[in-house]
Amino acid sequence: MYCNEHVIGKVLNEWITSGRVTRNELFVVTKLPPSSNRPEDVEECLAKSLQDLQLDYVDLYLIHIPFTMSGGKHKMDISNMVPDNSTDHLETWKVMEKQVDCGRAKAIGLSNFNAKQIQRVLDNCRIKPDNLQVENHLYLQQPELLKFCNENGIVVTSYSTLGTKSGRKLLGVRWRQELPEMLENEVVLKIAEKHNKTPGQVLLRFMVQRDIAVIPKSTNFQRISDNMQIFNFDLDKDDMETLKAQDADEGGRIILLTVFPGAADHPEYPFSKEV
């Protein structure tokens, strides 16, 4: 969907062939885009991703969103897409399972699905989802969804963990209620000072201690380095409870997926329309 796989593939090939890394040292994840969320499109879409990534397999292949879009001249031509109400999670999942069988994907999972949608897949699958990638952060903690995934052996990965300030600006979106920037939140700043850490490190550590994987994005070398320095300290019980109290529930959601025209009216739209 993001049209970056060919660029990433070029770099991966250079690093692997030069011996800077081995394939086994990498964990590569990509997604089935909304415009290809149909059983007949899965295999072709993953094959194209593997060609662009210059890889024989991906470590994890995710269904990007639980609804399907049609139209548009290309994957990023979102404004000209329309909802396709024929979405069938179970038939699509069967073809996802075949990608594991044939070795094109080591594991498969879901993204932006709610618990009811996940349960339906679990009730009918041969290979269960290994991962759920969703928005999860200080203001949108979703403890019930996290508990559900833990009980079913599904690893949760958080996106927008630091509030995606640049992403909000790019997409023209905001939290559903007025909230301070996470990195400027007074509670976070006090805990960061207490541990001699950056606010970003506190926010990432908060997620990791809740057994959530994090995938923070940055183009700044120092921030990338800082984001990895979160395993040499622990947040104590008081820290964790104070941070948990910052949860704004649905009021803290940023990514509503309404960038896709008509998404909120799709029968498989996953989020609550009420705050």
N, C-alpha and C positions, 0 to 999 in steps of 0.2 A: 504493500500500500504506500509506503514512504518513498518508493523509487530510489532506494540507496543500496540495494543488494549488489549491484554490479560494481560499485565503488568499493564496498566492503570486501567483495570477493577478490578484487585485484590486490588489495592489501594482504588479505589472508594468504593468497597464493604466494606472494613475495616473501612473507614471513616464514611460511612452512617450507618452501623450497630452499630458502637460504639457511634453514636450520635454527632460526631464532626461536621458534616454538615448534612443538609437534602437535599434530591434530588432537591427540589425547589430552593435551593440556588446555584445550579450548572447549568452551560450552557454548554452542551456537544455537540461538533461538530465532525462529521466524514464524510468521502467522499466515493463515488463510484469510485473505482480505474480504471485506463485506461484499464486494462485487462478484466474488467467486464462492460464496457460501452455499454451495449446492453439491450434492454427491457427485454429479458428473464432472465437476470442475476441480475437485480436490487433487487428483493425481497430476493433471496437467499443470496446475498452479505450483505444486511442490516441485515438480520436475524443472519448471522454469526458474524457481528460486535456487535450486541446487546448481543449475547451469550458471546463473549469475554469480552465486557465491563460490563457484569453482570447487564444490565439495561433493562427496558421494552420499553424505547423509547429514541431517541436522540432529542435534541432541534433543531438541524439543520443538514440536510443531503445535501451534495453538490455533484454535478457531477465534478470530479476532473479536467478533461481536455476535450476539445471539440472533440477530436479524440479518436479512439479506437485502441488498440494494441492486437495482438494475439501471442500465443506461450509463451515460457518461462515455466520453471518447477514450478515457484511460483511467487507471486506478485512482488517480488523485482528482479527477474531474467530478468532485463531490456535488457541486451545485447543480449539475444536470442529472443527478441520479434520482431515482424514485424508489419507494419501498416495494419489495417483492414479498407478498404475503404467503408465498408457497414454501417458506422456510421449513425444513424438516430436520431437526437436530439428530434424530435417531438414524436416518438414512445417511446423513453426512458423516456421522460418527462411525458407521460401519466402514466407510471408505477411509476414514482416518486410521482405523485399526489396521487396515490392509497396508498402510504405509509403514507401520511397525513390522508387520509380517515380512515385508519384502526388504527391510533394512534401510529405507529412505529416511526414517525417523526412529531415533532410539526411544523416545517417549512422546506422548501426545497430551494435550490439555486444552483448557478453555480460558477465555478472557472476557471479562465484563458480564458473565452469566450470574444470575441470582441463585439462591439455594434451591428454589423449586425447579428451576431449569436443570441444575446440576443433578438433583435427585432423579429426575426423569432419565438422564443419561446413565446414571449409576444403576438404575433399576433394569436397564435394557442392554447394557454393554457387555462385551466379551473382554475388552481391555479397559480398565477404568482410567479416568483422567488422573494424571500424575501431578498436575499443576493448575492453579487458578491465578491468573494475573488480573488484578483489579486496582482501582484507586484506593489507597489506604494511607492515612497519615494522621497527624495530630488532631485534625478537626473532623476526620471521617474514619473512625476506628473500627466500626462494624464488628463488635465482639461476637454477635450471634453467628455471622457468616464465618468468622474465623474458627469458632467452636465447631461448627458444622463440618468445615474442611478438615480440622484436626481429627475429628471422630471418624472421618472417612478416608484418612490417610492421604489427603490432598495437600501438597505444599502450596502455601499462598505467597505470591510475589506482589509487592507493592510498586505501583507507579505513581508519579507525582508526589513522592514522599516528602519533598522539601517545599511543596506548594506551587511548583512550576510557574513562577512569576513570569518568565519570558514566554512560556506557552500560553498563559492566560492573556497576555498582551497580544500575541500573534493571533489567537483565535477570537479575541474580543469577548472573553468569558470572565466570570467572577464567581466567588462563592455565593451560595444562595442566601446568605445573610452576612451582615457586616462583621468582618473578622480582621484582626491585625495580621500582617505578614508573619508567617511562622518563624522566620529567622530573626524577627524583631519582637516576638512575643516576650513579655517581661518574665513570665514563668520560665521559659526556655533560656533566656539570658542569665537568670539567676543560677539555674542548674549548671549552665555552661561555665560560669565563673567559679562555682563550687568545685568543679572537676578539672578546671584549667583546660577546657575543651572549647571548640567552636560550637555555635548554635546548631550548625548542620550536623556535626558529629553527635550531638545529644539527640537530635531528631532521628538520625539513622540508628543509633544505639537503642533508642526506645522501641523501634520496630523489631530489631534483631532479638531483643529480649522478650518480645511477644511471639517469637518463632516465625517471623515473617522475613522472607528474602527481600532485598532492596536492589533497585537498579537505577540509582541516581544518575542523571545526565549532567555533564559539564564539558565545556571546551577549554576551561582554564586549568592549566597543569597543576597549580598549587591546590585548587579545590579538589581535583581528581585524587591527588595524593592525600589530602586531608580526609576525603571520604573513605579511604581505606584504613585509616588509623582509628578504628572504633572497637578493636578487640583487646585493647590494653586497659580498659576501665569498665566498671559496672555501675549502673544506676541502682541506688538502693530502693528499698520498699517505699519510702516517702517520696522519692523522686518519681517513681513509677505511678503512684497514686495521684500525685499532683498533675502529672502529664495526662493521665487518663481522664482527669476532671475537665480537661480542655476540649473534650469531644463535643462537637456540635451536631452530631448525627447527620441527617440529610441536609441540614443547613450548611455543612462543610463540604458538600460535594462540588467539585469543579467540572469534571468531565461528564456532561449529561448526554453526550453522543447526539445532541440535536444539531450538530454541524451537518448531519445527514438529513436532508429535507424529508419531513414527514415521519421521522424516526419515532417520535413520541406516540404516534398513533398506530405503530406496528403492533400486531398481537404478541410479538416476542420482545417488546421493549422491556428491559430488565429492571428499571429503576422506579421508585415511587415518584409520582408526579406532585406529591404534597410534601411540604417541609414540616 
